[in-house]
Amino acid sequence: MRSILINQFKTAILMGAMMGLFVAVGGMFGKGFLLPALLLGGGMNIFAYFFSDKIAIASMRGREVTAENGGDLYRLVDTLRRRAGLPMPRVYLTPQRAPNAFATGRSPERSAVAVTQGALDLLEPDELAGVIAHELAHIKHRDTLISTIAATMSGVLAFLAQWGLLLGGNRNNSNPLAAFVVVILGAIGAAVIKAAISRSREFAADAEGARIAGTPTGLMSALMKLESANRRIPMQNPNPAQNNLFIVEPMLGDSLGRLFATHPPTEKRIEALRQLM
């Protein structure tokens, strides 16, 4: 319960900070920009709250599977969510070869679990069970709302920074100083959002996932495989702002991807799971 309240508080702070950032950026360009910036910030908050999960699924080209066509994957999610005491989430399969998985949704009743084709091909049944149990733990802890909102807002901040840079460099009547400040604010905002996504949530989800699965061994083995495979197979068409959603950090191989690094070292997660045995 305490973690749920903390996540709800963080979400409110995050959305308030986004509103403040939009107003601050608008003010840099003159008083006439304040009201539009306020409306844009408010609209962005509403959009992020209601649609951030759909954006995450769509960006990964997720295809929803059902009890009729979902096979073992759907049945496994159903079995584990019953153990966790959760309503049935929507289940998605994404075509990426990089093995990974994530959960999204603003509440357990509106949640979704997505697994890449690479994960299905790589993992044994007990390992896949550990991964899905971990994602269900995120849903149970209400981590998914703040994660998906943070991912959406990080993307917006990156856009603001790029827009400010272009505005400063490509227009004769632009304000280079204001554009530079927008870039700095975008970088700071992204760092704040990154800080809001506590790395401790992964340890908590690992522990709860091990409880849901009935043993930590499957998740331990899965984390080792996923870490190794993601070093070799980059995520296709990734959005670095969504890194925090995945069970292991997608290896993007560029500085932008490292900016959004949000996961604790995998070896530390495995060691923490080993202590549960």
C-alpha positions in Angstrom: 0.0 0.0 0.0 2.8 2.4 0.9 4.5 1.9 -2.5 1.2 2.5 -4.3 0.7 5.8 -2.5 4.3 6.9 -3.2 3.8 6.1 -6.9 0.5 8.1 -7.0 2.3 11.0 -5.3 5.2 10.8 -7.8 2.7 10.8 -10.7 1.0 14.0 -9.4 4.4 15.7 -9.0 5.5 14.6 -12.4 2.4 16.0 -14.1 2.7 19.2 -12.1 6.3 19.6 -13.1 5.4 19.0 -16.8 2.8 21.8 -16.5 5.3 24.1 -14.9 7.9 23.4 -17.6 5.6 24.2 -20.4 4.6 27.5 -18.7 8.3 28.4 -18.1 9.2 27.7 -21.7 6.2 29.8 -22.9 7.3 32.6 -20.6 10.7 32.7 -22.2 9.1 33.7 -25.5 6.9 36.4 -24.1 3.7 36.9 -22.1 1.6 36.1 -25.2 2.9 32.5 -25.1 1.9 31.8 -21.4 -1.8 30.9 -22.0 -1.0 28.7 -25.0 1.7 27.0 -23.1 -0.6 26.4 -20.1 -3.2 24.9 -22.4 -0.7 22.8 -24.2 0.8 21.5 -20.9 -2.6 20.7 -19.5 -3.6 18.9 -22.7 -0.3 17.0 -22.6 -1.0 15.8 -19.1 -4.5 14.6 -20.1 -3.2 12.9 -23.2 -0.4 11.2 -21.2 -2.8 10.0 -18.5 -5.3 8.4 -20.8 -3.3 7.4 -23.8 0.4 6.8 -22.8 -0.2 3.0 -22.6 -1.6 3.0 -26.1 1.4 4.9 -27.4 3.8 2.4 -25.8 2.0 -0.6 -27.3 1.7 1.1 -30.7 5.4 2.1 -30.8 6.3 -1.5 -30.3 3.8 -2.6 -33.0 2.0 -4.8 -30.5 -0.6 -7.3 -31.7 -3.2 -8.2 -29.1 -3.8 -11.9 -28.6 -6.8 -13.6 -27.0 -7.8 -16.8 -25.4 -8.6 -18.1 -28.9 -5.3 -17.3 -30.6 -2.9 -16.6 -27.8 -2.0 -20.1 -27.1 0.5 -20.9 -24.2 1.4 -17.2 -23.7 -2.2 -16.2 -23.0 -2.8 -19.2 -20.7 0.4 -18.4 -18.8 -0.6 -14.8 -18.2 -4.0 -15.9 -17.1 -2.6 -18.5 -14.6 -0.1 -16.0 -13.1 -2.5 -13.1 -12.8 -4.8 -15.4 -10.8 -2.0 -16.1 -8.4 -1.3 -12.4 -8.1 -5.0 -11.6 -7.5 -5.2 -9.3 -10.5 -7.8 -8.9 -13.3 -6.8 -10.3 -16.6 -4.6 -7.8 -18.5 -4.6 -7.4 -22.3 -1.9 -9.5 -23.8 0.3 -8.3 -26.7 2.9 -9.9 -28.8 5.4 -7.6 -30.6 7.6 -8.6 -33.6 11.0 -7.4 -32.2 13.8 -10.0 -32.3 15.3 -8.4 -29.2 14.0 -10.5 -26.3 12.2 -8.3 -23.8 8.8 -7.6 -22.1 7.0 -4.8 -20.4 3.7 -3.9 -18.7 1.7 -0.7 -19.1 -1.7 0.8 -18.2 -3.0 3.3 -15.7 -4.6 0.7 -13.4 -4.8 -3.0 -13.0 -8.2 -2.9 -14.7 -6.7 -1.2 -17.7 -3.4 -3.0 -17.8 -1.5 -4.8 -20.5 1.5 -7.1 -20.8 3.6 -7.2 -23.9 6.2 -9.8 -24.8 8.5 -9.7 -27.8 8.8 -12.5 -30.3 12.5 -12.7 -29.4 11.6 -13.5 -25.7 9.2 -16.3 -26.8 11.9 -17.8 -28.9 14.6 -17.5 -26.3 13.1 -18.4 -23.0 12.1 -21.7 -21.5 8.5 -21.9 -20.0 9.7 -21.4 -16.4 11.9 -18.4 -17.5 9.0 -16.9 -19.4 6.8 -17.4 -16.3 9.3 -15.5 -14.2 9.4 -12.6 -16.7 5.6 -12.3 -16.9 5.3 -12.6 -13.1 7.7 -9.6 -12.8 5.6 -7.6 -15.2 2.4 -8.5 -13.2 4.2 -7.3 -10.1 4.7 -3.9 -11.7 0.9 -3.8 -12.4 0.2 -4.9 -8.8 2.5 -2.2 -7.4 0.9 0.5 -9.7 4.3 1.1 -11.3 2.9 1.1 -14.8 1.1 4.5 -14.6 4.1 6.5 -13.7 6.4 4.5 -16.0 4.2 5.1 -19.1 3.5 8.8 -18.3 7.3 9.3 -17.7 8.1 7.7 -21.1 5.6 9.9 -22.9 6.8 13.1 -21.2 10.4 12.3 -21.8 9.6 12.0 -25.4 7.9 15.4 -25.3 10.9 17.0 -23.5 13.2 15.6 -26.2 11.0 17.1 -28.8 11.0 20.5 -27.0 14.8 20.4 -26.8 15.1 19.7 -30.5 12.5 22.3 -31.4 14.3 24.9 -29.3 17.6 24.1 -31.0 16.1 24.4 -34.4 14.4 27.6 -33.5 17.7 29.1 -32.3 19.6 28.0 -35.4 17.3 28.3 -38.4 15.4 31.6 -38.0 16.8 35.0 -38.3 14.5 36.6 -35.7 14.8 33.8 -33.2 16.2 34.2 -29.7 19.3 31.9 -29.5 19.5 32.3 -25.7 15.9 31.3 -25.2 16.4 28.3 -27.5 19.5 27.3 -25.6 17.6 27.5 -22.3 14.9 25.2 -23.8 17.5 22.7 -24.7 18.9 22.8 -21.2 15.4 22.5 -19.6 14.7 19.6 -21.8 17.8 17.8 -20.7 17.2 18.7 -17.0 13.5 17.6 -17.3 14.5 14.3 -18.8 17.0 13.8 -15.9 14.3 14.6 -13.4 11.9 12.1 -14.9 14.6 9.5 -14.9 15.2 10.2 -11.2 11.5 9.8 -10.6 11.5 6.3 -11.8 13.2 4.7 -8.8 15.5 1.8 -9.6 14.3 0.1 -6.4 11.0 -0.7 -8.1 12.8 -3.3 -10.2 14.1 -5.1 -7.1 10.6 -4.9 -5.6 9.0 -6.3 -8.8 11.6 -9.1 -9.0 10.9 -10.2 -5.4 7.1 -10.0 -5.9 7.5 -11.7 -9.3 9.4 -14.6 -7.7 6.6 -15.0 -5.2 3.9 -15.0 -7.9 5.9 -17.5 -10.0 6.6 -19.7 -6.9 10.3 -19.6 -7.3 13.1 -17.1 -8.2 15.0 -19.5 -10.3 13.1 -18.9 -13.6 13.4 -15.2 -13.3 17.1 -15.4 -12.4 17.8 -17.5 -15.5 15.7 -15.3 -17.7 17.5 -12.1 -16.6 20.9 -13.7 -17.4 19.6 -14.7 -20.9 17.9 -11.4 -21.6 20.9 -9.3 -20.5 23.2 -11.3 -22.8 20.9 -11.3 -25.8 20.1 -7.6 -25.6 23.8 -6.8 -25.8 23.8 -8.6 -29.1 20.4 -7.7 -30.6 19.4 -4.0 -30.6 15.7 -3.1 -30.3 14.2 -2.2 -33.6 12.9 1.3 -34.0 13.3 2.0 -30.3 12.1 5.1 -28.4 14.8 5.6 -25.7 12.3 7.4 -23.5 10.5 4.1 -23.1 13.5 2.2 -21.7 12.1 2.3 -18.2 9.2 0.1 -19.3 11.2 -3.0 -20.1 12.3 -5.8 -17.8 15.9 -5.3 -18.9 17.5 -2.2 -20.5 17.3 -2.4 -24.3 20.9 -2.1 -25.6 20.7 0.8 -28.1 24.3 1.5 -28.5 24.1 5.3 -28.6 24.5 8.2 -26.1 20.8 9.0 -26.3 19.9 5.5 -25.1 22.3 5.8 -22.2 20.8 9.1 -21.2 17.5 7.3 -20.4 19.2 4.3 -18.6 16.8 3.5 -15.7 17.6 -0.1 -14.6 19.9 -1.3 -11.8 22.7 -3.7 -12.9 21.3 -7.1 -13.8 23.9 -8.9 -11.7 22.7 -7.1 -8.6 19.1 -8.1 -9.4 20.1 -11.7 -9.7 22.0 -11.6 -6.5 19.0 -10.2 -4.7 16.8 -12.9 -6.1 19.4 -15.5 -5.0 19.0 -14.4 -1.5 15.3 -15.3 -1.7 16.1 -19.0 -2.2 
